[in-house]
Structure formats: C-alpha cells, structure tokens
Amino acid sequence: MSAEVSEPPDYITPAVRAIIGAEAPPIEAPHAVEASEVRRFHQALMDASPRFWDPEAAARYGGPVAPIGFPVHAMRRMEDAPDPLDALQAGDHDGVDRRLRPGLPEVQVPLQRLVNGGYAYELFRYAHPGERIRLRSRYVDIYQRNGRTGPMIFVVIEDTYETVRGEPLLRSTNTIILR
Amino acid sequence: MSVATTITAAQGAVFDDVEVGQDIPSVVKGPMTTAHIMRWSAAMENWHRIHYDWQYATGNDGLPDVLVNGSWKQHVVIQLVADWVGDTGWAWKIAFQFRGMNIPGDTLTAWGRVTDKEERGRWGLVDLEIGLRNQKGEESTPGTARVVLPRRGGPPVPYPFDPAALDAP
C-alpha cells in the first residue's frame, strides 16, 4: 500500500473486543408456532411439500411441521411492543432494526450500512405447530477487514434455536457486515 | 379411497446411487414479482424498505429495483436440499453467502452438484455445492451442503437428527 493512502482506523476497540463471546439471555417466541403461520410461510415460499399439512406424509416427524428454517423467523413482535413502522416516519429510516439481536450489546462501530453476509445452518429437527421456540444468541467473533471500498466489520453471531422443552431445532451462524 | 391417503412420505436419494459430479434436481421459482416479495415480507413481518418502496430502494440506496428478500432465497436453497433427501435422509448442514441481488422479473433456479461422498457409520455423507441462479445465469447465493443418506438395505437416518448418532457403535 502506498504511503499517501491512509490506513482506516481500527474499529475493533477494547470496548468492541470486550463483547466478543457475549451471550444474550434466552428469549422465547411470544407465541407457539401456529398452523396458519406455517401455511402462510410455505405458501409464500411456494414449497408445496405435504409434510407441512398432511399427518401421513409427516409421519416420520410425528405430525405436520413448519419449514425447517422457520424458527429463524419465530421471534415476533410482542403484543405490546412499540410499532416498528413508527420509525419509518423518520423519512430516511430504512426499516431495519440496528439491534442485531435482542439482549446482545450493540456493536459500537460508527458504520451505518448493514449487509447480511449469509448463514451456515446445522439442522436437527422440525418445529411443530403448538411448540414454543426459544433462542440463545452470542457473538462468536467481531473482526475488521479493509477492502478497496473501505473498512468492513464482520459480526459473527451464533443463534441456537430449540423448543422450550430443550429439544434442539437448528443452529445458525450468521455473518453481518457493517461498512 | 380419498386423495389424501395417496400422499406418503417422500423417498429421497439413496447413498449407493449417488455419484460425485452428478446434478441434483433443481427447484425453480418465478418469474418473481413485487407481489411475491410483498407476500413474503408480510408473512415474516419484515419492514425493510428496499423490499417495497421503489423510490427509496432506487433513490436512497441506489438499487436497480426493489429486492427479492435474502430471507426468502435462503429457504429456496434449503428446499432444494430438503427435497432431494426427502423424508428418508437428512439435510444436516447448509451454508451460503448472499453475494448478489435479485429483482422482480427474475426466475430463480436453485441448483446443486455432488462434490464428495463417504460412508459414515451405518449411513452415508454427501457434500454438495449449491446456489441460486437467475435466468441470465447470474449466481446470487453460492454455498455448500452436507447431507446424511440411508444406504440401500441399511437403517433409516435417525430423526430427530443427532450428529453423535453417526459415530455410535
């Protein structure tokens, strides 16, 4: 790198480094998986597998199931939670919550653009209508890479989804990029 | 006999029949429209403006159009793998990156190719390269998967799936 190009600041400050490994208290979905919710999901996915509604087709699983990735969307808005659409009244708000996960400390980095880099899933079991889902989240790693377009902060979050009875559903490793 | 009784569990791939280099059956969705994007955003309660506010998406964010949700695309690549293993195997690991955008008008094809296979315990492990291409062949969601398949005449893949079961005596 030539001398006149200034190195971007190191955003991984001691305060940022201190939250690596931080774990959120377990949170439970505000309601159990609903059959109609499952129907809207598989129809919006245009996935017509009968395991989502037919008890015979779903015999291996002990009855109809939600799509295998469903738990990722189960942490819905509580009945009395503030309306997320209120934030849209501020004209330039993009509609995305900057708290990466409820209960995890904020990543204190002055970069506004957020990109979802992707997921690595490990799948164990389908969720059934009537089951309530619990989530545990933690920061696995936070690191910086300086690309040609500027600095990027990679935030790696592990999310473990299980039923409230403790049956593992899936584990997700999500990489979020701040730039 | 009612129609419903003819629906049975889907027989998925069998380890012995799998060949490295083979393509697995693809899953095709689309052409995608703003209505498809709205339906998914409403189902998951996603309020990100780039999925429904054209002026915001193209103006503020400089995007070519509103975008097909990454959260939706991930389920399509998951479905690709889940359909192939059916109700007899297990889609153990699926990983992918969001590398490219998809917009209304795109027809999306989830594709997969076998890259490796090996026996493991009384079952078989198969590795796949996977992705999601539009009608121009542009890849947006490249990734990998590892699935567990039954061997011909062998025991069923355990469900719920516990990786420790693979190495049980």
Contacts between the chains, C-beta under 8 A, distances in Angstrom:
chain1	res1	chain2	res2	distance
A	37	B	43	7.9
A	40	B	43	4.5
A	41	B	43	5.5
A	41	B	44	7.6
A	43	B	39	7.8
A	44	B	36	7.7
A	44	B	39	4.7
A	44	B	40	4.5
A	44	B	42	8.0
A	44	B	43	4.4
A	44	B	72	7.4
A	45	B	40	7.5
A	45	B	72	6.9
A	45	B	75	4.9
A	45	B	76	7.1
A	45	B	79	6.8
A	46	B	29	5.6
A	47	B	75	7.2
A	47	B	79	5.0
A	49	B	10	7.4
A	49	B	79	7.9
A	49	B	82	7.6
A	49	B	83	7.3
A	50	B	7	4.8
A	51	B	9	7.7
A	51	B	10	7.9
A	51	B	87	6.6
A	54	B	4	6.3
A	54	B	7	5.1
A	56	B	4	7.2
A	56	B	5	6.8
A	56	B	7	6.1
A	56	B	8	6.4
A	56	B	9	7.9
A	57	B	7	4.8
A	57	B	8	6.2
A	57	B	9	5.8
A	57	B	10	7.6
A	57	B	87	7.5
A	58	B	9	7.8
A	59	B	9	6.2
A	60	B	9	5.7
A	60	B	87	5.0
A	60	B	159	5.9
A	61	B	87	8.0
A	61	B	159	6.9
A	67	B	75	6.2
A	67	B	78	7.6
A	67	B	79	7.8
A	68	B	78	6.1
A	68	B	82	6.0
A	68	B	91	7.0
A	69	B	74	6.5
A	69	B	75	5.3
A	69	B	78	5.2
A	72	B	71	7.7
A	73	B	44	4.7
A	73	B	71	7.3
A	76	B	45	6.4
A	77	B	45	6.6
A	84	B	47	5.4
A	85	B	47	6.3
A	88	B	47	6.9
A	88	B	49	7.2
A	92	B	60	6.4
A	93	B	49	7.9
A	94	B	48	6.4
A	94	B	49	5.4
A	94	B	50	7.0
A	94	B	56	7.5
A	94	B	60	7.5
A	94	B	61	7.5
A	95	B	47	4.1
A	95	B	48	4.6
A	95	B	49	4.5
A	96	B	47	7.9
A	96	B	48	5.2
A	115	B	98	7.5
A	116	B	70	5.6
A	116	B	98	5.6
A	117	B	97	6.0
A	117	B	98	6.3
A	118	B	95	7.2
A	118	B	96	5.3
A	118	B	97	3.8
A	118	B	98	5.1
A	118	B	141	7.9
A	118	B	143	7.3
A	119	B	74	6.3
A	119	B	95	6.8
A	119	B	96	6.7
A	120	B	93	7.1
A	120	B	94	7.7
A	120	B	95	3.7
A	121	B	78	7.4
A	121	B	93	6.8
A	121	B	94	4.9
A	121	B	95	6.9
A	122	B	92	6.7
A	122	B	93	5.4
A	122	B	163	8.0
A	123	B	90	7.4
A	123	B	91	5.7
A	123	B	92	6.3
A	123	B	93	7.4
A	123	B	94	7.1
A	123	B	161	7.0
A	124	B	160	5.6
A	124	B	161	5.2
A	124	B	162	7.1
A	125	B	159	7.4
A	125	B	160	3.7
A	125	B	161	6.8
A	167	B	160	6.8
A	168	B	160	7.4
A	173	B	95	7.9
A	175	B	97	8.0
